Amino acid sequence: MIGAAKRVLGVFWEFIEAVVFALAIFVIIYLFLFQPNQVKGSSMATTFEDNEYILTDKISYRLNNPQRGDVIVFKSPRNQEVDFIKRIIGLPGDRIRIWGGRVYLNGQLLDEPYLSPGTVTSSGLFAREGLTITVPPGEYFVMGDNRSHSSDSREWGTVTRDEFIGKVFFRYFPFTRFGPIPN
């Protein structure tokens, strides 16, 4: 009887050790490597739709610089409790100008193949029509792909790298759109 109780107790402790180990691995991955996020709203449609689930890479920007076109998750400049998803349009030192419904980067019309055909980019409180904005060092100009339904750098200005959570690299739900996210 005592031998059976010891075996049951041993199995119980092995189970507890396995659970603790799995939780520790999950916490390390979540805090330092990858973070799941849910897309909320339509600011990135049609690239990302409301209620899609994505994975954000939290380590790549520790090793490499963000690139124009990267889709990132970052803390909202207006409410640090809210995460935003947007696309990097301007890098530090770039000059951004919105004119005639189009985006100009360093004096050239920006090619944006990720936008729906006929997309018009309107100006905002920060990036007014015809005004050239120079992106400060360590900051980035970001916009949603659904320009008519996106609160972004046109309204509230640039985003600092410190506000970045990471780069979106994978969509895992819905399953019909499952897969890696190209830049």
C-alpha positions in Angstrom: 0.0 0.0 0.0 2.8 2.5 0.9 4.7 1.6 -2.3 1.6 2.4 -4.4 1.1 5.7 -2.6 4.8 6.6 -3.2 4.4 5.8 -6.9 1.3 8.0 -7.2 3.0 10.8 -5.3 6.0 10.4 -7.6 3.9 10.6 -10.7 2.1 13.7 -9.3 5.4 15.5 -8.6 6.7 14.6 -12.1 3.5 16.1 -13.5 3.9 19.3 -11.5 7.6 19.6 -12.5 6.6 19.2 -16.2 3.9 21.9 -15.9 6.3 24.3 -14.1 8.9 23.7 -16.8 6.4 24.3 -19.6 5.2 27.5 -18.0 8.7 28.7 -17.5 9.5 28.1 -21.2 6.2 29.9 -22.2 7.1 32.9 -20.0 10.6 33.2 -21.5 9.3 32.9 -25.0 6.5 35.4 -24.4 8.6 38.0 -22.6 11.7 37.9 -24.8 11.0 36.2 -28.2 7.4 36.2 -29.5 4.1 37.7 -28.5 0.7 36.8 -29.8 -1.5 39.8 -30.7 -5.1 40.2 -32.0 -5.8 42.7 -34.7 -8.5 45.1 -33.6 -10.2 47.4 -36.0 -9.8 47.9 -39.8 -6.8 50.2 -40.0 -4.7 47.6 -41.7 -7.4 46.1 -44.0 -7.0 44.3 -46.4 -3.6 43.2 -45.3 -5.0 42.3 -41.8 -8.6 42.1 -40.9 -10.4 42.7 -37.6 -10.0 39.8 -35.1 -7.1 38.1 -36.9 -4.4 36.6 -34.7 -0.7 37.3 -35.4 2.7 36.6 -33.8 5.1 39.5 -33.2 8.8 38.9 -33.2 10.3 40.8 -30.2 14.0 40.0 -30.8 14.7 41.0 -34.5 14.9 44.7 -33.8 17.5 44.1 -31.1 19.7 42.6 -33.8 18.6 44.6 -36.9 17.2 48.0 -37.8 13.5 48.3 -38.7 13.0 48.6 -42.5 10.5 50.5 -44.5 7.5 48.3 -45.2 7.8 46.3 -42.0 4.5 45.8 -40.2 5.0 46.5 -36.5 3.1 46.4 -33.2 3.8 49.2 -30.9 2.3 51.1 -27.9 -0.2 53.7 -28.8 1.3 57.2 -28.4 -2.0 58.3 -26.8 -2.7 55.3 -24.5 0.2 53.0 -23.5 -2.3 50.3 -22.5 -3.3 49.9 -26.2 -1.2 48.2 -28.9 -1.4 49.4 -32.5 -0.5 47.6 -35.7 0.9 49.8 -38.6 3.3 49.8 -41.4 6.6 51.7 -41.3 6.6 54.3 -44.1 9.4 56.6 -43.0 12.8 55.8 -41.4 14.9 58.3 -39.4 16.0 61.1 -41.7 13.4 60.4 -44.4 11.2 63.3 -45.7 7.5 62.5 -46.0 5.0 64.6 -47.9 1.3 64.0 -48.5 0.1 65.7 -51.7 -2.9 65.1 -53.9 -3.9 61.9 -52.1 -0.4 60.3 -52.5 2.6 59.8 -50.3 6.0 61.2 -51.4 9.2 59.8 -49.8 12.4 61.9 -50.2 10.8 63.7 -53.1 9.7 60.6 -55.0 6.2 59.1 -55.2 6.2 56.1 -52.8 5.3 52.8 -54.5 2.8 51.0 -52.1 1.8 47.7 -53.6 0.2 46.6 -50.4 -2.6 49.2 -50.7 -5.9 48.5 -52.4 -6.2 50.0 -55.8 -7.5 53.6 -55.8 -6.5 54.2 -52.2 -6.3 57.9 -51.4 -4.0 59.1 -48.6 -5.5 62.1 -46.8 -3.4 64.4 -44.6 -3.9 64.8 -40.9 -3.3 67.2 -38.0 0.5 66.4 -37.9 1.2 65.6 -41.6 -0.8 68.4 -43.3 -1.4 68.5 -47.0 1.8 69.6 -48.8 3.9 69.9 -45.7 7.2 68.0 -45.7 7.9 66.2 -42.5 11.5 65.1 -41.7 11.5 62.0 -39.5 13.7 62.7 -36.4 16.6 60.3 -35.4 15.3 57.2 -33.6 11.7 57.8 -34.8 9.5 56.3 -37.5 6.6 57.5 -39.5 3.9 54.8 -39.6 0.6 54.4 -41.4 -2.2 51.9 -41.6 -2.9 50.2 -45.0 -6.5 51.3 -44.8 -5.8 55.0 -45.0 -9.3 56.3 -44.7 -9.8 54.3 -41.4 -6.4 54.6 -39.7 -5.3 56.8 -36.8 -1.5 57.0 -37.4 1.5 59.3 -37.8 -0.6 61.6 -40.0 -2.6 62.5 -36.8 -0.2 62.1 -33.9 3.3 62.2 -35.3 6.2 59.8 -35.3 6.8 56.7 -33.1 10.0 56.1 -31.2 11.7 52.8 -31.4 11.3 52.5 -27.7 7.5 52.2 -28.2 8.0 49.2 -30.6 6.9 45.8 -29.3 8.1 44.0 -32.4 7.7 43.0 -36.0 4.7 41.1 -37.2 5.9 37.9 -38.9 3.2 35.3 -38.8 -0.7 35.0 -38.9 -2.1 32.0 -37.2 -5.8 32.7 -37.4 -8.0 32.5 -39.4 -6.6 29.3 -40.8 -7.6 30.3 -44.3 -4.9 33.0 -44.1 -2.4 31.0 -42.0 1.2 31.7 -42.8 4.2 34.0 -42.7 3.8 37.7 -43.3 6.0 39.1 -46.2 7.6 42.5 -45.8 
